């Protein structure tokens, strides 16, 4: 099986960066604030190590917000966007200040779920659609699911470590206004999908020469 070589990793990072750039522009319009985003780091890890990575990064941050969305096309799988809850609370405040997003009768947890749904849906959809477009293919998406979960819950383990194969991990830092945020996008693909992806990346690289 082909591996995620340095050249492939650099190319995927660049293509994902283009996708993230598009999603950031859309988010800036929604939130009404300037968003600065770091160049994402991309790597491939075993699905069994996803939860271990999240615990390592967010163990002292409390619960995490998760948006999960399946996609299909020439490559298919599921994307999971993760953001710690303290960052989502700030997003609720920004959304409320910029567009009257907050409805007084909705409790805090529901507002945070709505915020992560709004943000995560844009990031997954815009990023993966742009990524697919650059590789001359298209994707369709199932309706997203969003929830708040403890890092040590069975449900979170079931959605990550019990999966077969590998996950592409896209890690980036945001600055939304004065707020620093850190997020992960996990893209779970079957082994056959990874083969197609690496072949497509190789073809993309060859056309640049």
Residue frames as a rotation matrix with the C-alpha (Angstrom) as fourth column:
UNK 1
0.573 0.819 0.000 0.00
0.819 -0.573 0.000 0.00
0.000 0.000 -1.000 0.00
UNK 2
-0.023 -0.563 0.826 1.23
0.463 -0.739 -0.490 3.50
0.886 0.371 0.277 -0.80
UNK 3
-0.105 -0.120 -0.987 2.35
0.984 -0.157 -0.085 5.66
-0.145 -0.980 0.135 2.10
UNK 4
0.930 0.364 0.051 1.86
0.365 -0.930 -0.029 9.32
0.037 0.045 -0.998 2.93
UNK 5
0.017 -0.991 0.134 5.29
0.980 -0.010 -0.201 10.46
0.200 0.134 0.971 1.74
UNK 6
-0.373 -0.253 -0.893 6.66
0.558 -0.830 0.002 13.92
-0.741 -0.498 0.451 2.49
UNK 7
-1.000 -0.004 -0.019 5.84
-0.014 -0.555 0.832 15.11
-0.014 0.832 0.555 -1.03
UNK 8
-0.372 0.926 -0.059 2.26
0.535 0.266 0.802 13.82
0.758 0.267 -0.595 -0.81
UNK 9
0.028 0.356 -0.934 1.86
0.986 -0.166 -0.034 15.27
-0.167 -0.920 -0.356 2.68
UNK 10
-0.705 -0.363 -0.610 3.11
0.292 -0.931 0.217 18.68
-0.647 -0.025 0.762 1.52
UNK 11
-0.914 0.389 0.111 0.73
0.011 -0.250 0.968 18.62
0.404 0.887 0.225 -1.46
UNK 12
-0.095 0.910 -0.404 -2.27
0.793 0.315 0.521 17.59
0.601 -0.271 -0.752 0.63
UNK 13
-0.212 -0.059 -0.976 -1.36
0.825 -0.546 -0.146 20.33
-0.524 -0.836 0.164 3.12
UNK 14
-0.942 -0.194 -0.275 -1.29
0.025 -0.855 0.517 22.91
-0.335 0.480 0.810 0.35
UNK 15
-0.658 0.752 0.030 -4.62
0.155 0.097 0.983 21.75
0.736 0.652 -0.180 -1.12
UNK 16
0.036 0.653 -0.756 -6.22
0.958 0.193 0.212 21.65
0.284 -0.732 -0.619 2.32
UNK 17
-0.574 -0.321 -0.753 -4.85
0.568 -0.819 -0.085 25.11
-0.589 -0.476 0.652 2.98
UNK 18
-0.953 0.292 0.080 -6.67
-0.106 -0.568 0.816 26.35
0.284 0.770 0.572 -0.12
UNK 19
-0.214 0.920 -0.329 -9.85
0.491 0.393 0.778 24.69
0.844 0.004 -0.536 1.13
UNK 20
-0.080 0.122 -0.989 -9.43
0.982 -0.162 -0.099 26.18
-0.173 -0.979 -0.107 4.60
UNK 21
-0.918 -0.307 -0.253 -8.84
0.260 -0.944 0.203 29.59
-0.301 0.120 0.946 3.05
UNK 22
-0.644 0.751 0.147 -12.22
-0.018 -0.208 0.978 29.40
0.765 0.627 0.148 1.33
UNK 23
0.104 0.715 -0.691 -13.97
0.770 0.382 0.511 28.27
0.630 -0.585 -0.511 4.51
UNK 24
-0.461 -0.350 -0.815 -12.35
0.819 -0.521 -0.240 31.08
-0.341 -0.778 0.527 6.50
UNK 25
-0.982 0.117 0.148 -13.71
-0.026 -0.860 0.510 33.67
0.187 0.497 0.847 4.08
UNK 26
-0.186 0.972 -0.142 -17.22
0.153 0.171 0.973 32.28
0.970 0.160 -0.181 4.53
UNK 27
0.085 0.171 -0.982 -16.84
0.959 0.254 0.127 32.14
0.271 -0.952 -0.143 8.32
UNK 28
-0.841 -0.447 -0.305 -15.61
0.510 -0.844 -0.168 35.72
-0.182 -0.297 0.937 8.43
UNK 29
-0.716 0.647 0.265 -18.82
-0.231 -0.577 0.784 36.82
0.659 0.499 0.562 6.71
UNK 30
0.132 0.802 -0.582 -20.99
0.423 0.486 0.765 34.76
0.896 -0.348 -0.275 9.06
UNK 31
0.105 -0.168 -0.980 -19.25
0.994 0.043 0.099 35.91
0.026 -0.985 0.171 12.25
UNK 32
0.858 0.231 0.458 -18.64
0.301 -0.950 -0.083 39.47
0.416 0.209 -0.885 11.10
UNK 33
0.722 -0.692 0.001 -15.03
-0.358 -0.371 0.857 39.38
-0.593 -0.619 -0.516 12.34
UNK 34
0.328 -0.715 -0.618 -11.60
-0.849 0.063 -0.524 38.91
0.414 0.697 -0.586 10.81
UNK 35
0.892 -0.068 0.448 -10.29
-0.168 0.869 0.466 35.34
-0.420 -0.491 0.763 11.09
UNK 36
0.132 -0.912 -0.389 -6.64
-0.969 -0.035 -0.247 34.43
0.211 0.409 -0.888 10.81
UNK 37
0.926 0.213 0.312 -5.79
-0.272 0.949 0.161 30.74
-0.262 -0.234 0.936 10.38
UNK 38
-0.032 -0.994 0.104 -2.44
-0.678 0.098 0.728 28.99
-0.734 -0.047 -0.677 10.49
UNK 39
-0.146 -0.107 -0.983 -1.28
-0.877 0.475 0.078 26.71
0.458 0.874 -0.163 7.69
UNK 40
0.732 0.525 0.435 -2.79
-0.676 0.640 0.364 23.33
-0.087 -0.560 0.824 8.65
UNK 41
-0.528 -0.834 0.162 -0.58
-0.822 0.549 0.152 20.41
-0.216 -0.053 -0.975 9.56
UNK 42
0.562 0.731 -0.386 -1.66
-0.815 0.570 -0.107 17.19
0.142 0.374 0.916 7.81
UNK 43
-0.669 -0.734 0.111 -0.71
-0.742 0.668 -0.053 13.65
-0.035 -0.118 -0.992 8.77
UNK 44
0.220 0.690 -0.689 -2.09
-0.558 0.669 0.492 10.12
0.801 0.276 0.532 8.52
UNK 45
-0.679 -0.398 0.616 -2.57
-0.733 0.345 -0.586 8.11
0.020 -0.850 -0.526 11.72
UNK 46
-0.807 0.415 -0.421 -4.30
0.355 0.910 0.217 4.90
0.472 0.026 -0.881 12.71
UNK 47
0.025 0.914 0.404 -7.93
-0.192 -0.392 0.900 5.42
0.981 -0.101 0.166 13.69
UNK 48
0.475 0.128 -0.871 -7.08
0.692 0.557 0.459 3.71
0.543 -0.821 0.176 16.98
UNK 49
-0.452 -0.765 -0.460 -4.81
0.892 -0.371 -0.260 6.66
0.028 -0.527 0.849 17.85
UNK 50
-0.248 0.412 0.877 -7.37
0.303 -0.826 0.474 9.43
0.920 0.384 0.080 17.25
UNK 51
0.793 0.606 -0.063 -8.77
0.220 -0.188 0.957 9.37
0.568 -0.773 -0.283 20.77
UNK 52
0.339 -0.776 -0.532 -5.25
0.920 0.155 0.360 9.22
-0.197 -0.611 0.767 22.22
UNK 53
-0.581 -0.537 0.611 -4.38
0.700 -0.713 0.040 12.37
0.414 0.451 0.790 20.24
UNK 54
0.137 0.732 0.668 -7.50
0.103 -0.681 0.725 14.21
0.985 -0.031 -0.168 21.44
UNK 55
0.849 0.126 -0.513 -6.81
0.497 0.137 0.857 13.32
0.178 -0.983 0.053 25.08
UNK 56
-0.096 -0.979 -0.179 -3.22
0.989 -0.114 0.099 14.51
-0.117 -0.167 0.979 24.71
UNK 57
-0.651 -0.184 0.736 -4.32
0.469 -0.860 0.200 17.87
0.597 0.476 0.646 23.27
UNK 58
-0.238 0.723 0.649 -7.51
-0.354 -0.687 0.635 18.59
0.904 -0.079 0.419 25.21
UNK 59
-0.212 0.160 -0.964 -7.35
0.668 0.744 -0.024 16.61
0.713 -0.649 -0.264 28.47
UNK 60
-0.661 -0.100 -0.744 -7.26
0.689 -0.473 -0.549 19.84
-0.297 -0.875 0.382 30.53
UNK 61
-0.956 0.290 0.049 -9.91
-0.223 -0.822 0.524 21.61
0.192 0.490 0.850 28.42
UNK 62
-0.388 0.866 0.315 -13.00
-0.508 0.084 -0.857 19.77
-0.769 -0.493 0.408 29.67
UNK 63
0.240 0.585 0.775 -15.54
0.397 0.669 -0.628 18.47
-0.886 0.458 -0.072 27.18
UNK 64
-0.843 -0.496 -0.208 -15.20
-0.019 -0.360 0.933 18.80
-0.537 0.790 0.294 23.43
UNK 65
0.259 0.891 -0.372 -17.65
-0.490 -0.211 -0.846 19.72
-0.832 0.402 0.382 20.69
UNK 66
-0.720 -0.476 0.505 -17.88
0.101 0.648 0.755 17.34
-0.686 0.594 -0.419 17.75
UNK 67
0.290 0.761 -0.580 -19.49
-0.745 -0.201 -0.636 17.69
-0.600 0.616 0.509 14.35
UNK 68
-0.540 -0.387 0.748 -19.69
0.020 0.882 0.471 14.45
-0.842 0.269 -0.468 12.37
UNK 69
0.389 0.673 -0.630 -20.59
-0.650 -0.284 -0.705 14.29
-0.653 0.684 0.327 8.68
UNK 70
-0.016 -0.326 0.945 -20.39
0.432 0.851 0.300 11.46
-0.902 0.413 0.127 6.14
UNK 71
0.193 0.028 -0.981 -19.46
-0.761 -0.627 -0.168 12.19
-0.620 0.779 -0.100 2.52
UNK 72
0.172 -0.105 0.979 -19.26
0.386 0.922 0.031 10.16
-0.906 0.373 0.199 -0.64
UNK 73
0.714 -0.050 -0.699 -17.95
-0.628 -0.488 -0.606 10.37
-0.311 0.871 -0.380 -4.19
UNK 74
0.515 -0.628 -0.583 -14.74
-0.317 0.492 -0.810 9.08
0.796 0.602 0.054 -5.82
UNK 75
-0.724 -0.559 -0.405 -13.45
0.188 0.405 -0.895 8.93
0.664 -0.724 -0.188 -2.28
UNK 76
0.297 0.930 0.216 -15.83
-0.218 -0.154 0.964 8.45
0.930 -0.333 0.157 0.60
UNK 77
-0.521 -0.449 -0.726 -15.82
0.605 0.405 -0.685 8.34
0.602 -0.796 0.061 4.36
UNK 78
0.651 0.717 -0.249 -16.64
0.665 -0.381 0.643 10.52
0.366 -0.584 -0.724 7.31
UNK 79
-0.339 -0.716 0.610 -15.29
0.228 -0.691 -0.686 13.82
0.913 -0.093 0.397 8.59
UNK 80
0.524 0.427 -0.737 -15.24
0.822 -0.024 0.570 14.82
0.225 -0.904 -0.364 12.26
UNK 81
-0.072 -0.480 0.874 -14.52
0.078 -0.876 -0.475 18.40
0.994 0.034 0.100 13.33
UNK 82
0.317 0.072 -0.946 -13.43
0.895 0.308 0.323 18.86
0.314 -0.949 0.033 16.95
UNK 83
-0.207 -0.319 0.925 -13.32
-0.055 -0.940 -0.337 22.06
0.977 -0.121 0.177 19.01
UNK 84
-0.756 -0.077 -0.650 -13.02
0.614 0.261 -0.745 22.38
0.227 -0.962 -0.150 22.82
UNK 85
0.163 0.983 -0.089 -16.14
0.954 -0.134 0.269 23.71
0.252 -0.129 -0.959 24.53
UNK 86
0.089 -0.133 -0.987 -14.52
0.582 -0.797 0.160 26.87
-0.808 -0.589 0.007 25.91
UNK 87
-0.913 -0.399 -0.080 -13.83
0.146 -0.504 0.852 27.97
-0.380 0.766 0.518 22.32
UNK 88
-0.538 0.780 0.319 -17.43
0.689 0.189 0.699 27.29
0.485 0.596 -0.640 21.32
UNK 89
0.224 0.597 -0.771 -18.73
0.909 -0.414 -0.056 29.49
-0.352 -0.688 -0.635 24.13
UNK 90
-0.433 -0.471 -0.769 -16.73
0.143 -0.878 0.457 32.33
-0.890 0.088 0.448 22.62
UNK 91
-0.952 0.122 0.281 -18.21
0.286 0.026 0.958 31.59
0.109 0.992 -0.060 19.18
UNK 92
-0.047 0.988 -0.149 -21.71
0.985 0.071 0.156 31.91
0.164 -0.139 -0.977 20.65
UNK 93
0.151 0.032 -0.988 -20.78
0.545 -0.836 0.056 35.35
-0.824 -0.547 -0.144 22.00
UNK 94
-0.793 -0.514 -0.327 -19.32
-0.003 -0.533 0.846 36.45
-0.609 0.672 0.421 18.65
UNK 95
-0.730 0.587 0.350 -22.36
0.597 0.300 0.744 35.19
0.332 0.752 -0.569 16.73
UNK 96
0.182 0.849 -0.495 -24.67
0.974 -0.225 -0.028 37.00
-0.135 -0.478 -0.868 19.12
UNK 97
-0.050 -0.289 -0.956 -22.79
0.305 -0.916 0.261 40.29
-0.951 -0.279 0.134 18.96
UNK 98
-0.871 -0.448 -0.200 -22.48
-0.047 -0.330 0.943 40.27
-0.489 0.831 0.267 15.17
UNK 99
-0.837 0.514 -0.187 -25.88
-0.173 0.074 0.982 39.04
0.519 0.854 0.027 14.03
UNK 100
-0.222 0.789 0.573 -28.29
-0.975 -0.195 -0.109 38.70
0.026 -0.583 0.812 16.92
UNK 101
-0.406 -0.046 -0.913 -27.78
-0.396 0.909 0.131 34.95
0.824 0.414 -0.387 16.76
UNK 102
-0.976 -0.059 -0.209 -28.49
0.153 0.496 -0.855 34.30
0.154 -0.866 -0.475 20.44
UNK 103
-0.073 0.993 0.094 -32.10
-0.161 -0.105 0.981 33.55
0.984 0.057 0.167 21.33
UNK 104
-0.403 -0.195 0.894 -32.73
-0.837 -0.316 -0.446 34.16
0.369 -0.929 -0.036 25.06
UNK 105
0.485 0.730 0.480 -35.05
-0.862 0.492 0.123 31.16
-0.147 -0.474 0.868 25.50
UNK 106
0.731 -0.313 -0.607 -32.46
-0.066 0.852 -0.519 28.65
0.679 0.420 0.602 24.24
UNK 107
0.914 -0.403 0.051 -30.16
-0.019 0.085 0.996 27.23
-0.406 -0.911 0.070 26.91
UNK 108
0.320 -0.893 -0.315 -26.40
-0.777 -0.438 0.453 27.51
-0.542 0.099 -0.834 26.73
UNK 109
-0.366 -0.513 0.777 -25.70
-0.052 0.845 0.533 23.93
-0.929 0.154 -0.336 25.64
UNK 110
0.394 0.590 0.704 -28.12
0.707 0.295 -0.643 24.19
-0.587 0.751 -0.301 22.72
UNK 111
0.908 -0.123 -0.400 -26.58
-0.282 -0.887 -0.367 27.48
-0.310 0.446 -0.840 21.63
UNK 112
-0.047 -0.998 0.051 -23.13
-0.690 0.070 0.720 25.90
-0.722 -0.001 -0.692 21.65
UNK 113
-0.217 0.042 0.975 -24.37
0.440 0.896 0.059 22.99
-0.872 0.442 -0.213 19.56
UNK 114
0.810 0.549 0.208 -25.87
0.458 -0.370 -0.808 25.44
-0.367 0.749 -0.551 17.07
UNK 115
0.641 -0.636 -0.429 -22.57
-0.628 -0.757 0.184 27.37
-0.441 0.151 -0.885 16.96
UNK 116
-0.380 -0.821 0.426 -20.44
-0.375 0.558 0.741 24.29
-0.846 0.122 -0.519 16.31
UNK 117
0.165 0.527 0.834 -22.98
0.657 0.572 -0.491 23.15
-0.736 0.629 -0.252 13.71
UNK 118
0.947 0.221 -0.233 -22.70
0.021 -0.766 -0.643 26.48
-0.320 0.604 -0.730 11.92
UNK 119
0.354 -0.902 -0.245 -18.90
-0.844 -0.421 0.333 26.63
-0.403 0.089 -0.911 12.04
UNK 120
-0.345 -0.538 0.769 -18.11
-0.244 0.842 0.480 22.94
-0.906 -0.022 -0.422 11.58
UNK 121
0.445 0.617 0.649 -20.50
0.506 0.425 -0.751 22.55
-0.739 0.662 -0.124 8.67
UNK 122
0.922 -0.163 -0.352 -18.80
-0.353 -0.726 -0.590 25.41
-0.159 0.668 -0.727 6.82
UNK 123
0.042 -0.996 0.081 -15.31
-0.867 0.004 0.498 24.09
-0.496 -0.091 -0.864 7.52
UNK 124
-0.289 -0.126 0.949 -16.05
0.088 0.984 0.157 20.50
-0.953 0.129 -0.274 6.48
UNK 125
0.597 0.656 0.462 -18.17
0.505 0.141 -0.852 21.39
-0.623 0.742 -0.247 3.45
UNK 126
0.899 -0.253 -0.357 -16.02
-0.408 -0.779 -0.475 24.19
-0.158 0.573 -0.804 2.06
UNK 127
0.019 -0.987 0.162 -12.70
-0.815 0.079 0.574 22.51
-0.579 -0.143 -0.803 2.77
UNK 128
-0.335 -0.156 0.929 -13.53
0.123 0.971 0.208 19.06
-0.934 0.183 -0.306 1.39
UNK 129
0.721 0.621 0.307 -15.49
0.416 -0.033 -0.909 20.39
-0.554 0.783 -0.282 -1.59
UNK 130
0.738 -0.521 -0.430 -12.59
-0.652 -0.716 -0.251 22.63
-0.177 0.465 -0.867 -2.58
UNK 131
-0.240 -0.837 0.492 -10.13
-0.628 0.520 0.578 19.78
-0.740 -0.171 -0.651 -2.00
UNK 132
0.030 0.348 0.937 -12.22
0.440 0.837 -0.325 17.44
-0.898 0.422 -0.128 -4.20
UNK 133
0.920 0.362 -0.152 -12.57
0.060 -0.512 -0.857 20.11
-0.388 0.779 -0.492 -6.89
UNK 134
0.326 -0.888 -0.324 -8.79
-0.878 -0.411 0.245 20.51
-0.351 0.205 -0.914 -7.11
UNK 135
-0.643 -0.519 0.563 -8.57
-0.319 0.850 0.419 16.75
-0.696 0.090 -0.712 -7.70
UNK 136
-0.700 0.376 -0.607 -11.25
-0.681 -0.093 0.727 16.93
0.217 0.922 0.321 -10.44
UNK 137
-0.649 0.585 -0.486 -14.00
0.520 0.808 0.277 15.15
0.555 -0.074 -0.829 -8.54
UNK 138
-0.270 0.644 0.715 -17.11
-0.579 -0.702 0.413 16.00
0.769 -0.303 0.563 -6.54
UNK 139
-0.950 -0.003 -0.312 -18.60
0.247 0.604 -0.757 15.04
0.191 -0.797 -0.574 -3.18
UNK 140
0.046 0.947 0.317 -22.04
-0.218 -0.301 0.929 14.84
0.975 -0.112 0.193 -1.66
UNK 141
-0.874 -0.410 0.262 -22.71
-0.274 -0.030 -0.961 15.08
0.402 -0.912 -0.086 2.08
UNK 142
-0.153 0.797 -0.584 -25.12
0.753 0.477 0.454 13.54
0.641 -0.370 -0.673 4.54
UNK 143
0.631 0.400 0.664 -26.79
-0.123 -0.794 0.595 15.84
0.766 -0.457 -0.452 7.11
UNK 144
-0.442 -0.891 0.107 -24.30
-0.220 -0.008 -0.976 16.63
0.870 -0.455 -0.192 9.92
UNK 145
0.640 0.515 -0.570 -24.64
0.466 0.329 0.821 15.42
0.611 -0.791 -0.029 13.51
UNK 146
-0.216 -0.699 0.682 -23.32
-0.245 -0.637 -0.731 17.51
0.945 -0.325 -0.034 16.38
UNK 147
0.777 0.442 -0.448 -22.83
0.302 0.362 0.882 16.68
0.552 -0.821 0.147 20.05
UNK 148
0.216 -0.673 0.708 -20.85
-0.835 -0.503 -0.223 17.60
0.506 -0.543 -0.670 23.16
UNK 149
0.801 0.064 -0.595 -18.88
0.069 0.978 0.198 14.73
0.594 -0.200 0.779 24.64
UNK 150
0.690 -0.610 0.388 -16.48
-0.549 -0.092 0.831 13.88
-0.471 -0.787 -0.398 27.44
UNK 151
0.047 -0.785 -0.617 -13.08
-0.973 0.104 -0.206 12.70
0.226 0.610 -0.759 26.22
UNK 152
-0.857 -0.447 0.257 -13.37
-0.508 0.817 -0.272 9.46
-0.088 -0.363 -0.927 28.18
UNK 153
0.069 0.969 0.238 -16.91
-0.758 0.207 -0.619 8.55
-0.649 -0.137 0.748 27.14
UNK 154
-0.279 -0.075 0.957 -17.71
0.297 0.941 0.160 5.27
-0.913 0.329 -0.241 25.42
UNK 155
0.726 0.667 0.166 -19.60
0.381 -0.190 -0.905 7.12
-0.572 0.720 -0.393 22.70
UNK 156
0.634 -0.561 -0.532 -16.51
-0.708 -0.697 -0.109 9.09
-0.310 0.447 -0.839 21.66
UNK 157
-0.383 -0.805 0.452 -14.37
-0.537 0.593 0.600 5.97
-0.752 -0.013 -0.659 21.66
UNK 158
0.057 0.523 0.851 -16.93
0.456 0.744 -0.488 4.21
-0.888 0.416 -0.196 19.53
UNK 159
0.922 0.374 -0.096 -16.88
0.121 -0.516 -0.848 7.00
-0.367 0.771 -0.521 16.94
UNK 160
0.526 -0.802 -0.284 -13.08
-0.851 -0.498 -0.169 7.03
-0.006 0.331 -0.944 16.68
UNK 161
-0.359 -0.864 0.353 -11.01
-0.857 0.455 0.242 4.09
-0.370 -0.216 -0.903 17.91
UNK 162
-0.043 0.394 0.918 -13.43
-0.028 0.918 -0.396 1.36
-0.999 -0.042 -0.028 16.77
UNK 163
0.792 0.285 -0.539 -13.10
-0.499 -0.205 -0.842 2.41
-0.351 0.936 -0.020 13.13
UNK 164
0.499 -0.634 0.591 -10.92
0.646 0.726 0.233 0.44
-0.577 0.266 0.772 10.76
UNK 165
0.414 -0.411 0.812 -8.10
0.801 -0.260 -0.540 1.94
0.433 0.874 0.221 8.72
UNK 166
-0.585 -0.748 -0.314 -6.45
0.809 -0.565 -0.161 5.33
-0.057 -0.348 0.936 8.98
UNK 167
0.667 0.715 -0.210 -7.53
0.692 -0.699 -0.181 8.92
-0.276 -0.025 -0.961 9.38
UNK 168
-0.219 -0.634 0.742 -6.13
0.667 -0.652 -0.360 12.04
0.712 0.416 0.566 7.76
UNK 169
0.298 0.236 -0.925 -5.63
0.904 -0.380 0.194 14.55
-0.306 -0.894 -0.327 10.55
UNK 170
-0.079 -0.262 0.962 -5.76
0.546 -0.819 -0.178 18.26
0.834 0.511 0.208 9.77
UNK 171
0.238 0.043 -0.970 -4.72
0.951 -0.216 0.223 20.37
-0.200 -0.975 -0.092 12.75
UNK 172
-0.253 -0.306 0.918 -4.84
0.565 -0.817 -0.117 24.15
0.785 0.489 0.379 12.73
UNK 173
-0.469 0.080 -0.880 -5.01
0.768 -0.455 -0.451 27.21
-0.436 -0.887 0.152 14.96
UNK 174
0.153 0.608 0.779 -7.54
0.781 -0.558 0.281 30.01
0.606 0.566 -0.560 14.48
UNK 175
-0.827 -0.129 -0.547 -7.62
0.462 -0.711 -0.530 33.55
-0.320 -0.691 0.648 15.68
UNK 176
-0.075 0.895 0.439 -11.20
0.816 -0.198 0.543 34.83
0.573 0.399 -0.716 15.70
UNK 177
0.803 0.228 0.551 -11.06
-0.045 -0.898 0.437 38.46
0.594 -0.376 -0.711 16.77
UNK 178
0.096 -0.767 0.634 -8.98
-0.921 -0.310 -0.236 38.39
0.377 -0.562 -0.736 19.95
UNK 179
0.554 0.254 0.793 -9.70
-0.655 0.721 0.226 34.72
-0.514 -0.645 0.566 20.65
UNK 180
-0.501 -0.749 -0.434 -7.15
-0.862 0.474 0.176 31.95
0.074 0.462 -0.884 19.98
UNK 181
0.561 0.720 0.408 -8.72
-0.701 0.675 -0.228 28.62
-0.440 -0.158 0.884 19.01
UNK 182
-0.663 -0.745 -0.071 -7.39
-0.702 0.586 0.405 25.18
-0.260 0.319 -0.911 18.17
UNK 183
0.426 0.895 0.134 -9.28
-0.738 0.430 -0.521 22.65
-0.524 0.123 0.843 16.09
UNK 184
-0.725 -0.569 0.388 -8.92
-0.264 0.749 0.607 19.26
-0.637 0.338 -0.693 14.45
UNK 185
0.364 0.765 -0.531 -10.52
-0.908 0.164 -0.386 17.87
-0.208 0.623 0.754 11.34
UNK 186
-0.529 -0.460 0.713 -10.34
-0.322 0.886 0.333 14.08
-0.785 -0.053 -0.617 11.07
UNK 187
0.191 0.532 -0.825 -11.11
-0.981 0.072 -0.180 12.52
-0.036 0.844 0.535 7.69
UNK 188
-0.198 -0.174 0.965 -11.70
-0.369 0.925 0.091 8.78
-0.908 -0.338 -0.248 7.95
UNK 189
0.209 0.174 -0.962 -11.17
-0.977 0.069 -0.200 6.92
0.032 0.982 0.184 4.67
UNK 190
0.892 0.061 0.448 -11.12
-0.088 0.995 0.039 3.26
-0.443 -0.074 0.893 3.71
UNK 191
-0.038 -0.971 0.237 -7.89
0.170 0.227 0.959 1.71
-0.985 0.077 0.156 2.48
UNK 192
-0.037 0.103 0.994 -9.19
0.976 0.216 0.014 1.79
-0.213 0.971 -0.109 -1.09
UNK 193
0.903 0.408 0.134 -9.95
0.424 -0.896 -0.135 5.50
0.065 0.178 -0.982 -0.74
UNK 194
0.542 -0.779 -0.316 -6.44
-0.183 -0.476 0.860 6.23
-0.820 -0.408 -0.400 0.44
UNK 195
-0.267 -0.617 0.740 -5.04
0.637 0.464 0.616 4.43
-0.723 0.636 0.269 -2.61
UNK 196
0.347 0.479 0.806 -7.24
0.919 -0.344 -0.192 6.59
0.185 0.808 -0.560 -4.86
UNK 197
0.966 0.034 -0.256 -6.29
0.122 -0.934 0.335 9.74
-0.228 -0.355 -0.907 -2.97
UNK 198
0.188 -0.977 -0.096 -2.55
-0.019 -0.102 0.995 9.10
-0.982 -0.185 -0.037 -3.21
UNK 199
-0.247 -0.206 0.947 -2.85
0.890 0.338 0.306 8.25
-0.383 0.918 0.100 -6.92
UNK 200
0.646 0.586 0.488 -4.76
0.725 -0.671 -0.155 11.49
0.237 0.454 -0.859 -7.51
UNK 201
0.808 -0.441 -0.390 -2.20
-0.079 -0.738 0.670 13.48
-0.584 -0.511 -0.631 -5.54
UNK 202
-0.177 -0.905 0.387 0.60
0.384 0.299 0.874 11.91
-0.906 0.303 0.294 -7.61
UNK 203
0.006 0.277 0.961 -1.27
1.000 -0.023 0.001 12.84
0.023 0.961 -0.277 -10.79
UNK 204
0.934 0.355 -0.046 -1.77
0.358 -0.928 0.106 16.40
-0.005 -0.116 -0.993 -9.51
UNK 205
0.429 -0.860 -0.278 1.96
-0.050 -0.330 0.943 16.69
-0.902 -0.390 -0.185 -8.75
UNK 206
-0.264 -0.571 0.778 2.96
0.717 0.423 0.554 15.34
-0.646 0.704 0.297 -12.16
UNK 207
0.421 0.532 0.734 0.85
0.886 -0.413 -0.209 18.01
0.192 0.739 -0.646 -13.90
UNK 208
0.934 -0.110 -0.339 2.75
0.050 -0.901 0.430 20.73
-0.353 -0.419 -0.837 -12.05
UNK 209
0.073 -0.988 0.135 6.10
0.311 0.151 0.938 19.63
-0.948 -0.026 0.318 -13.47
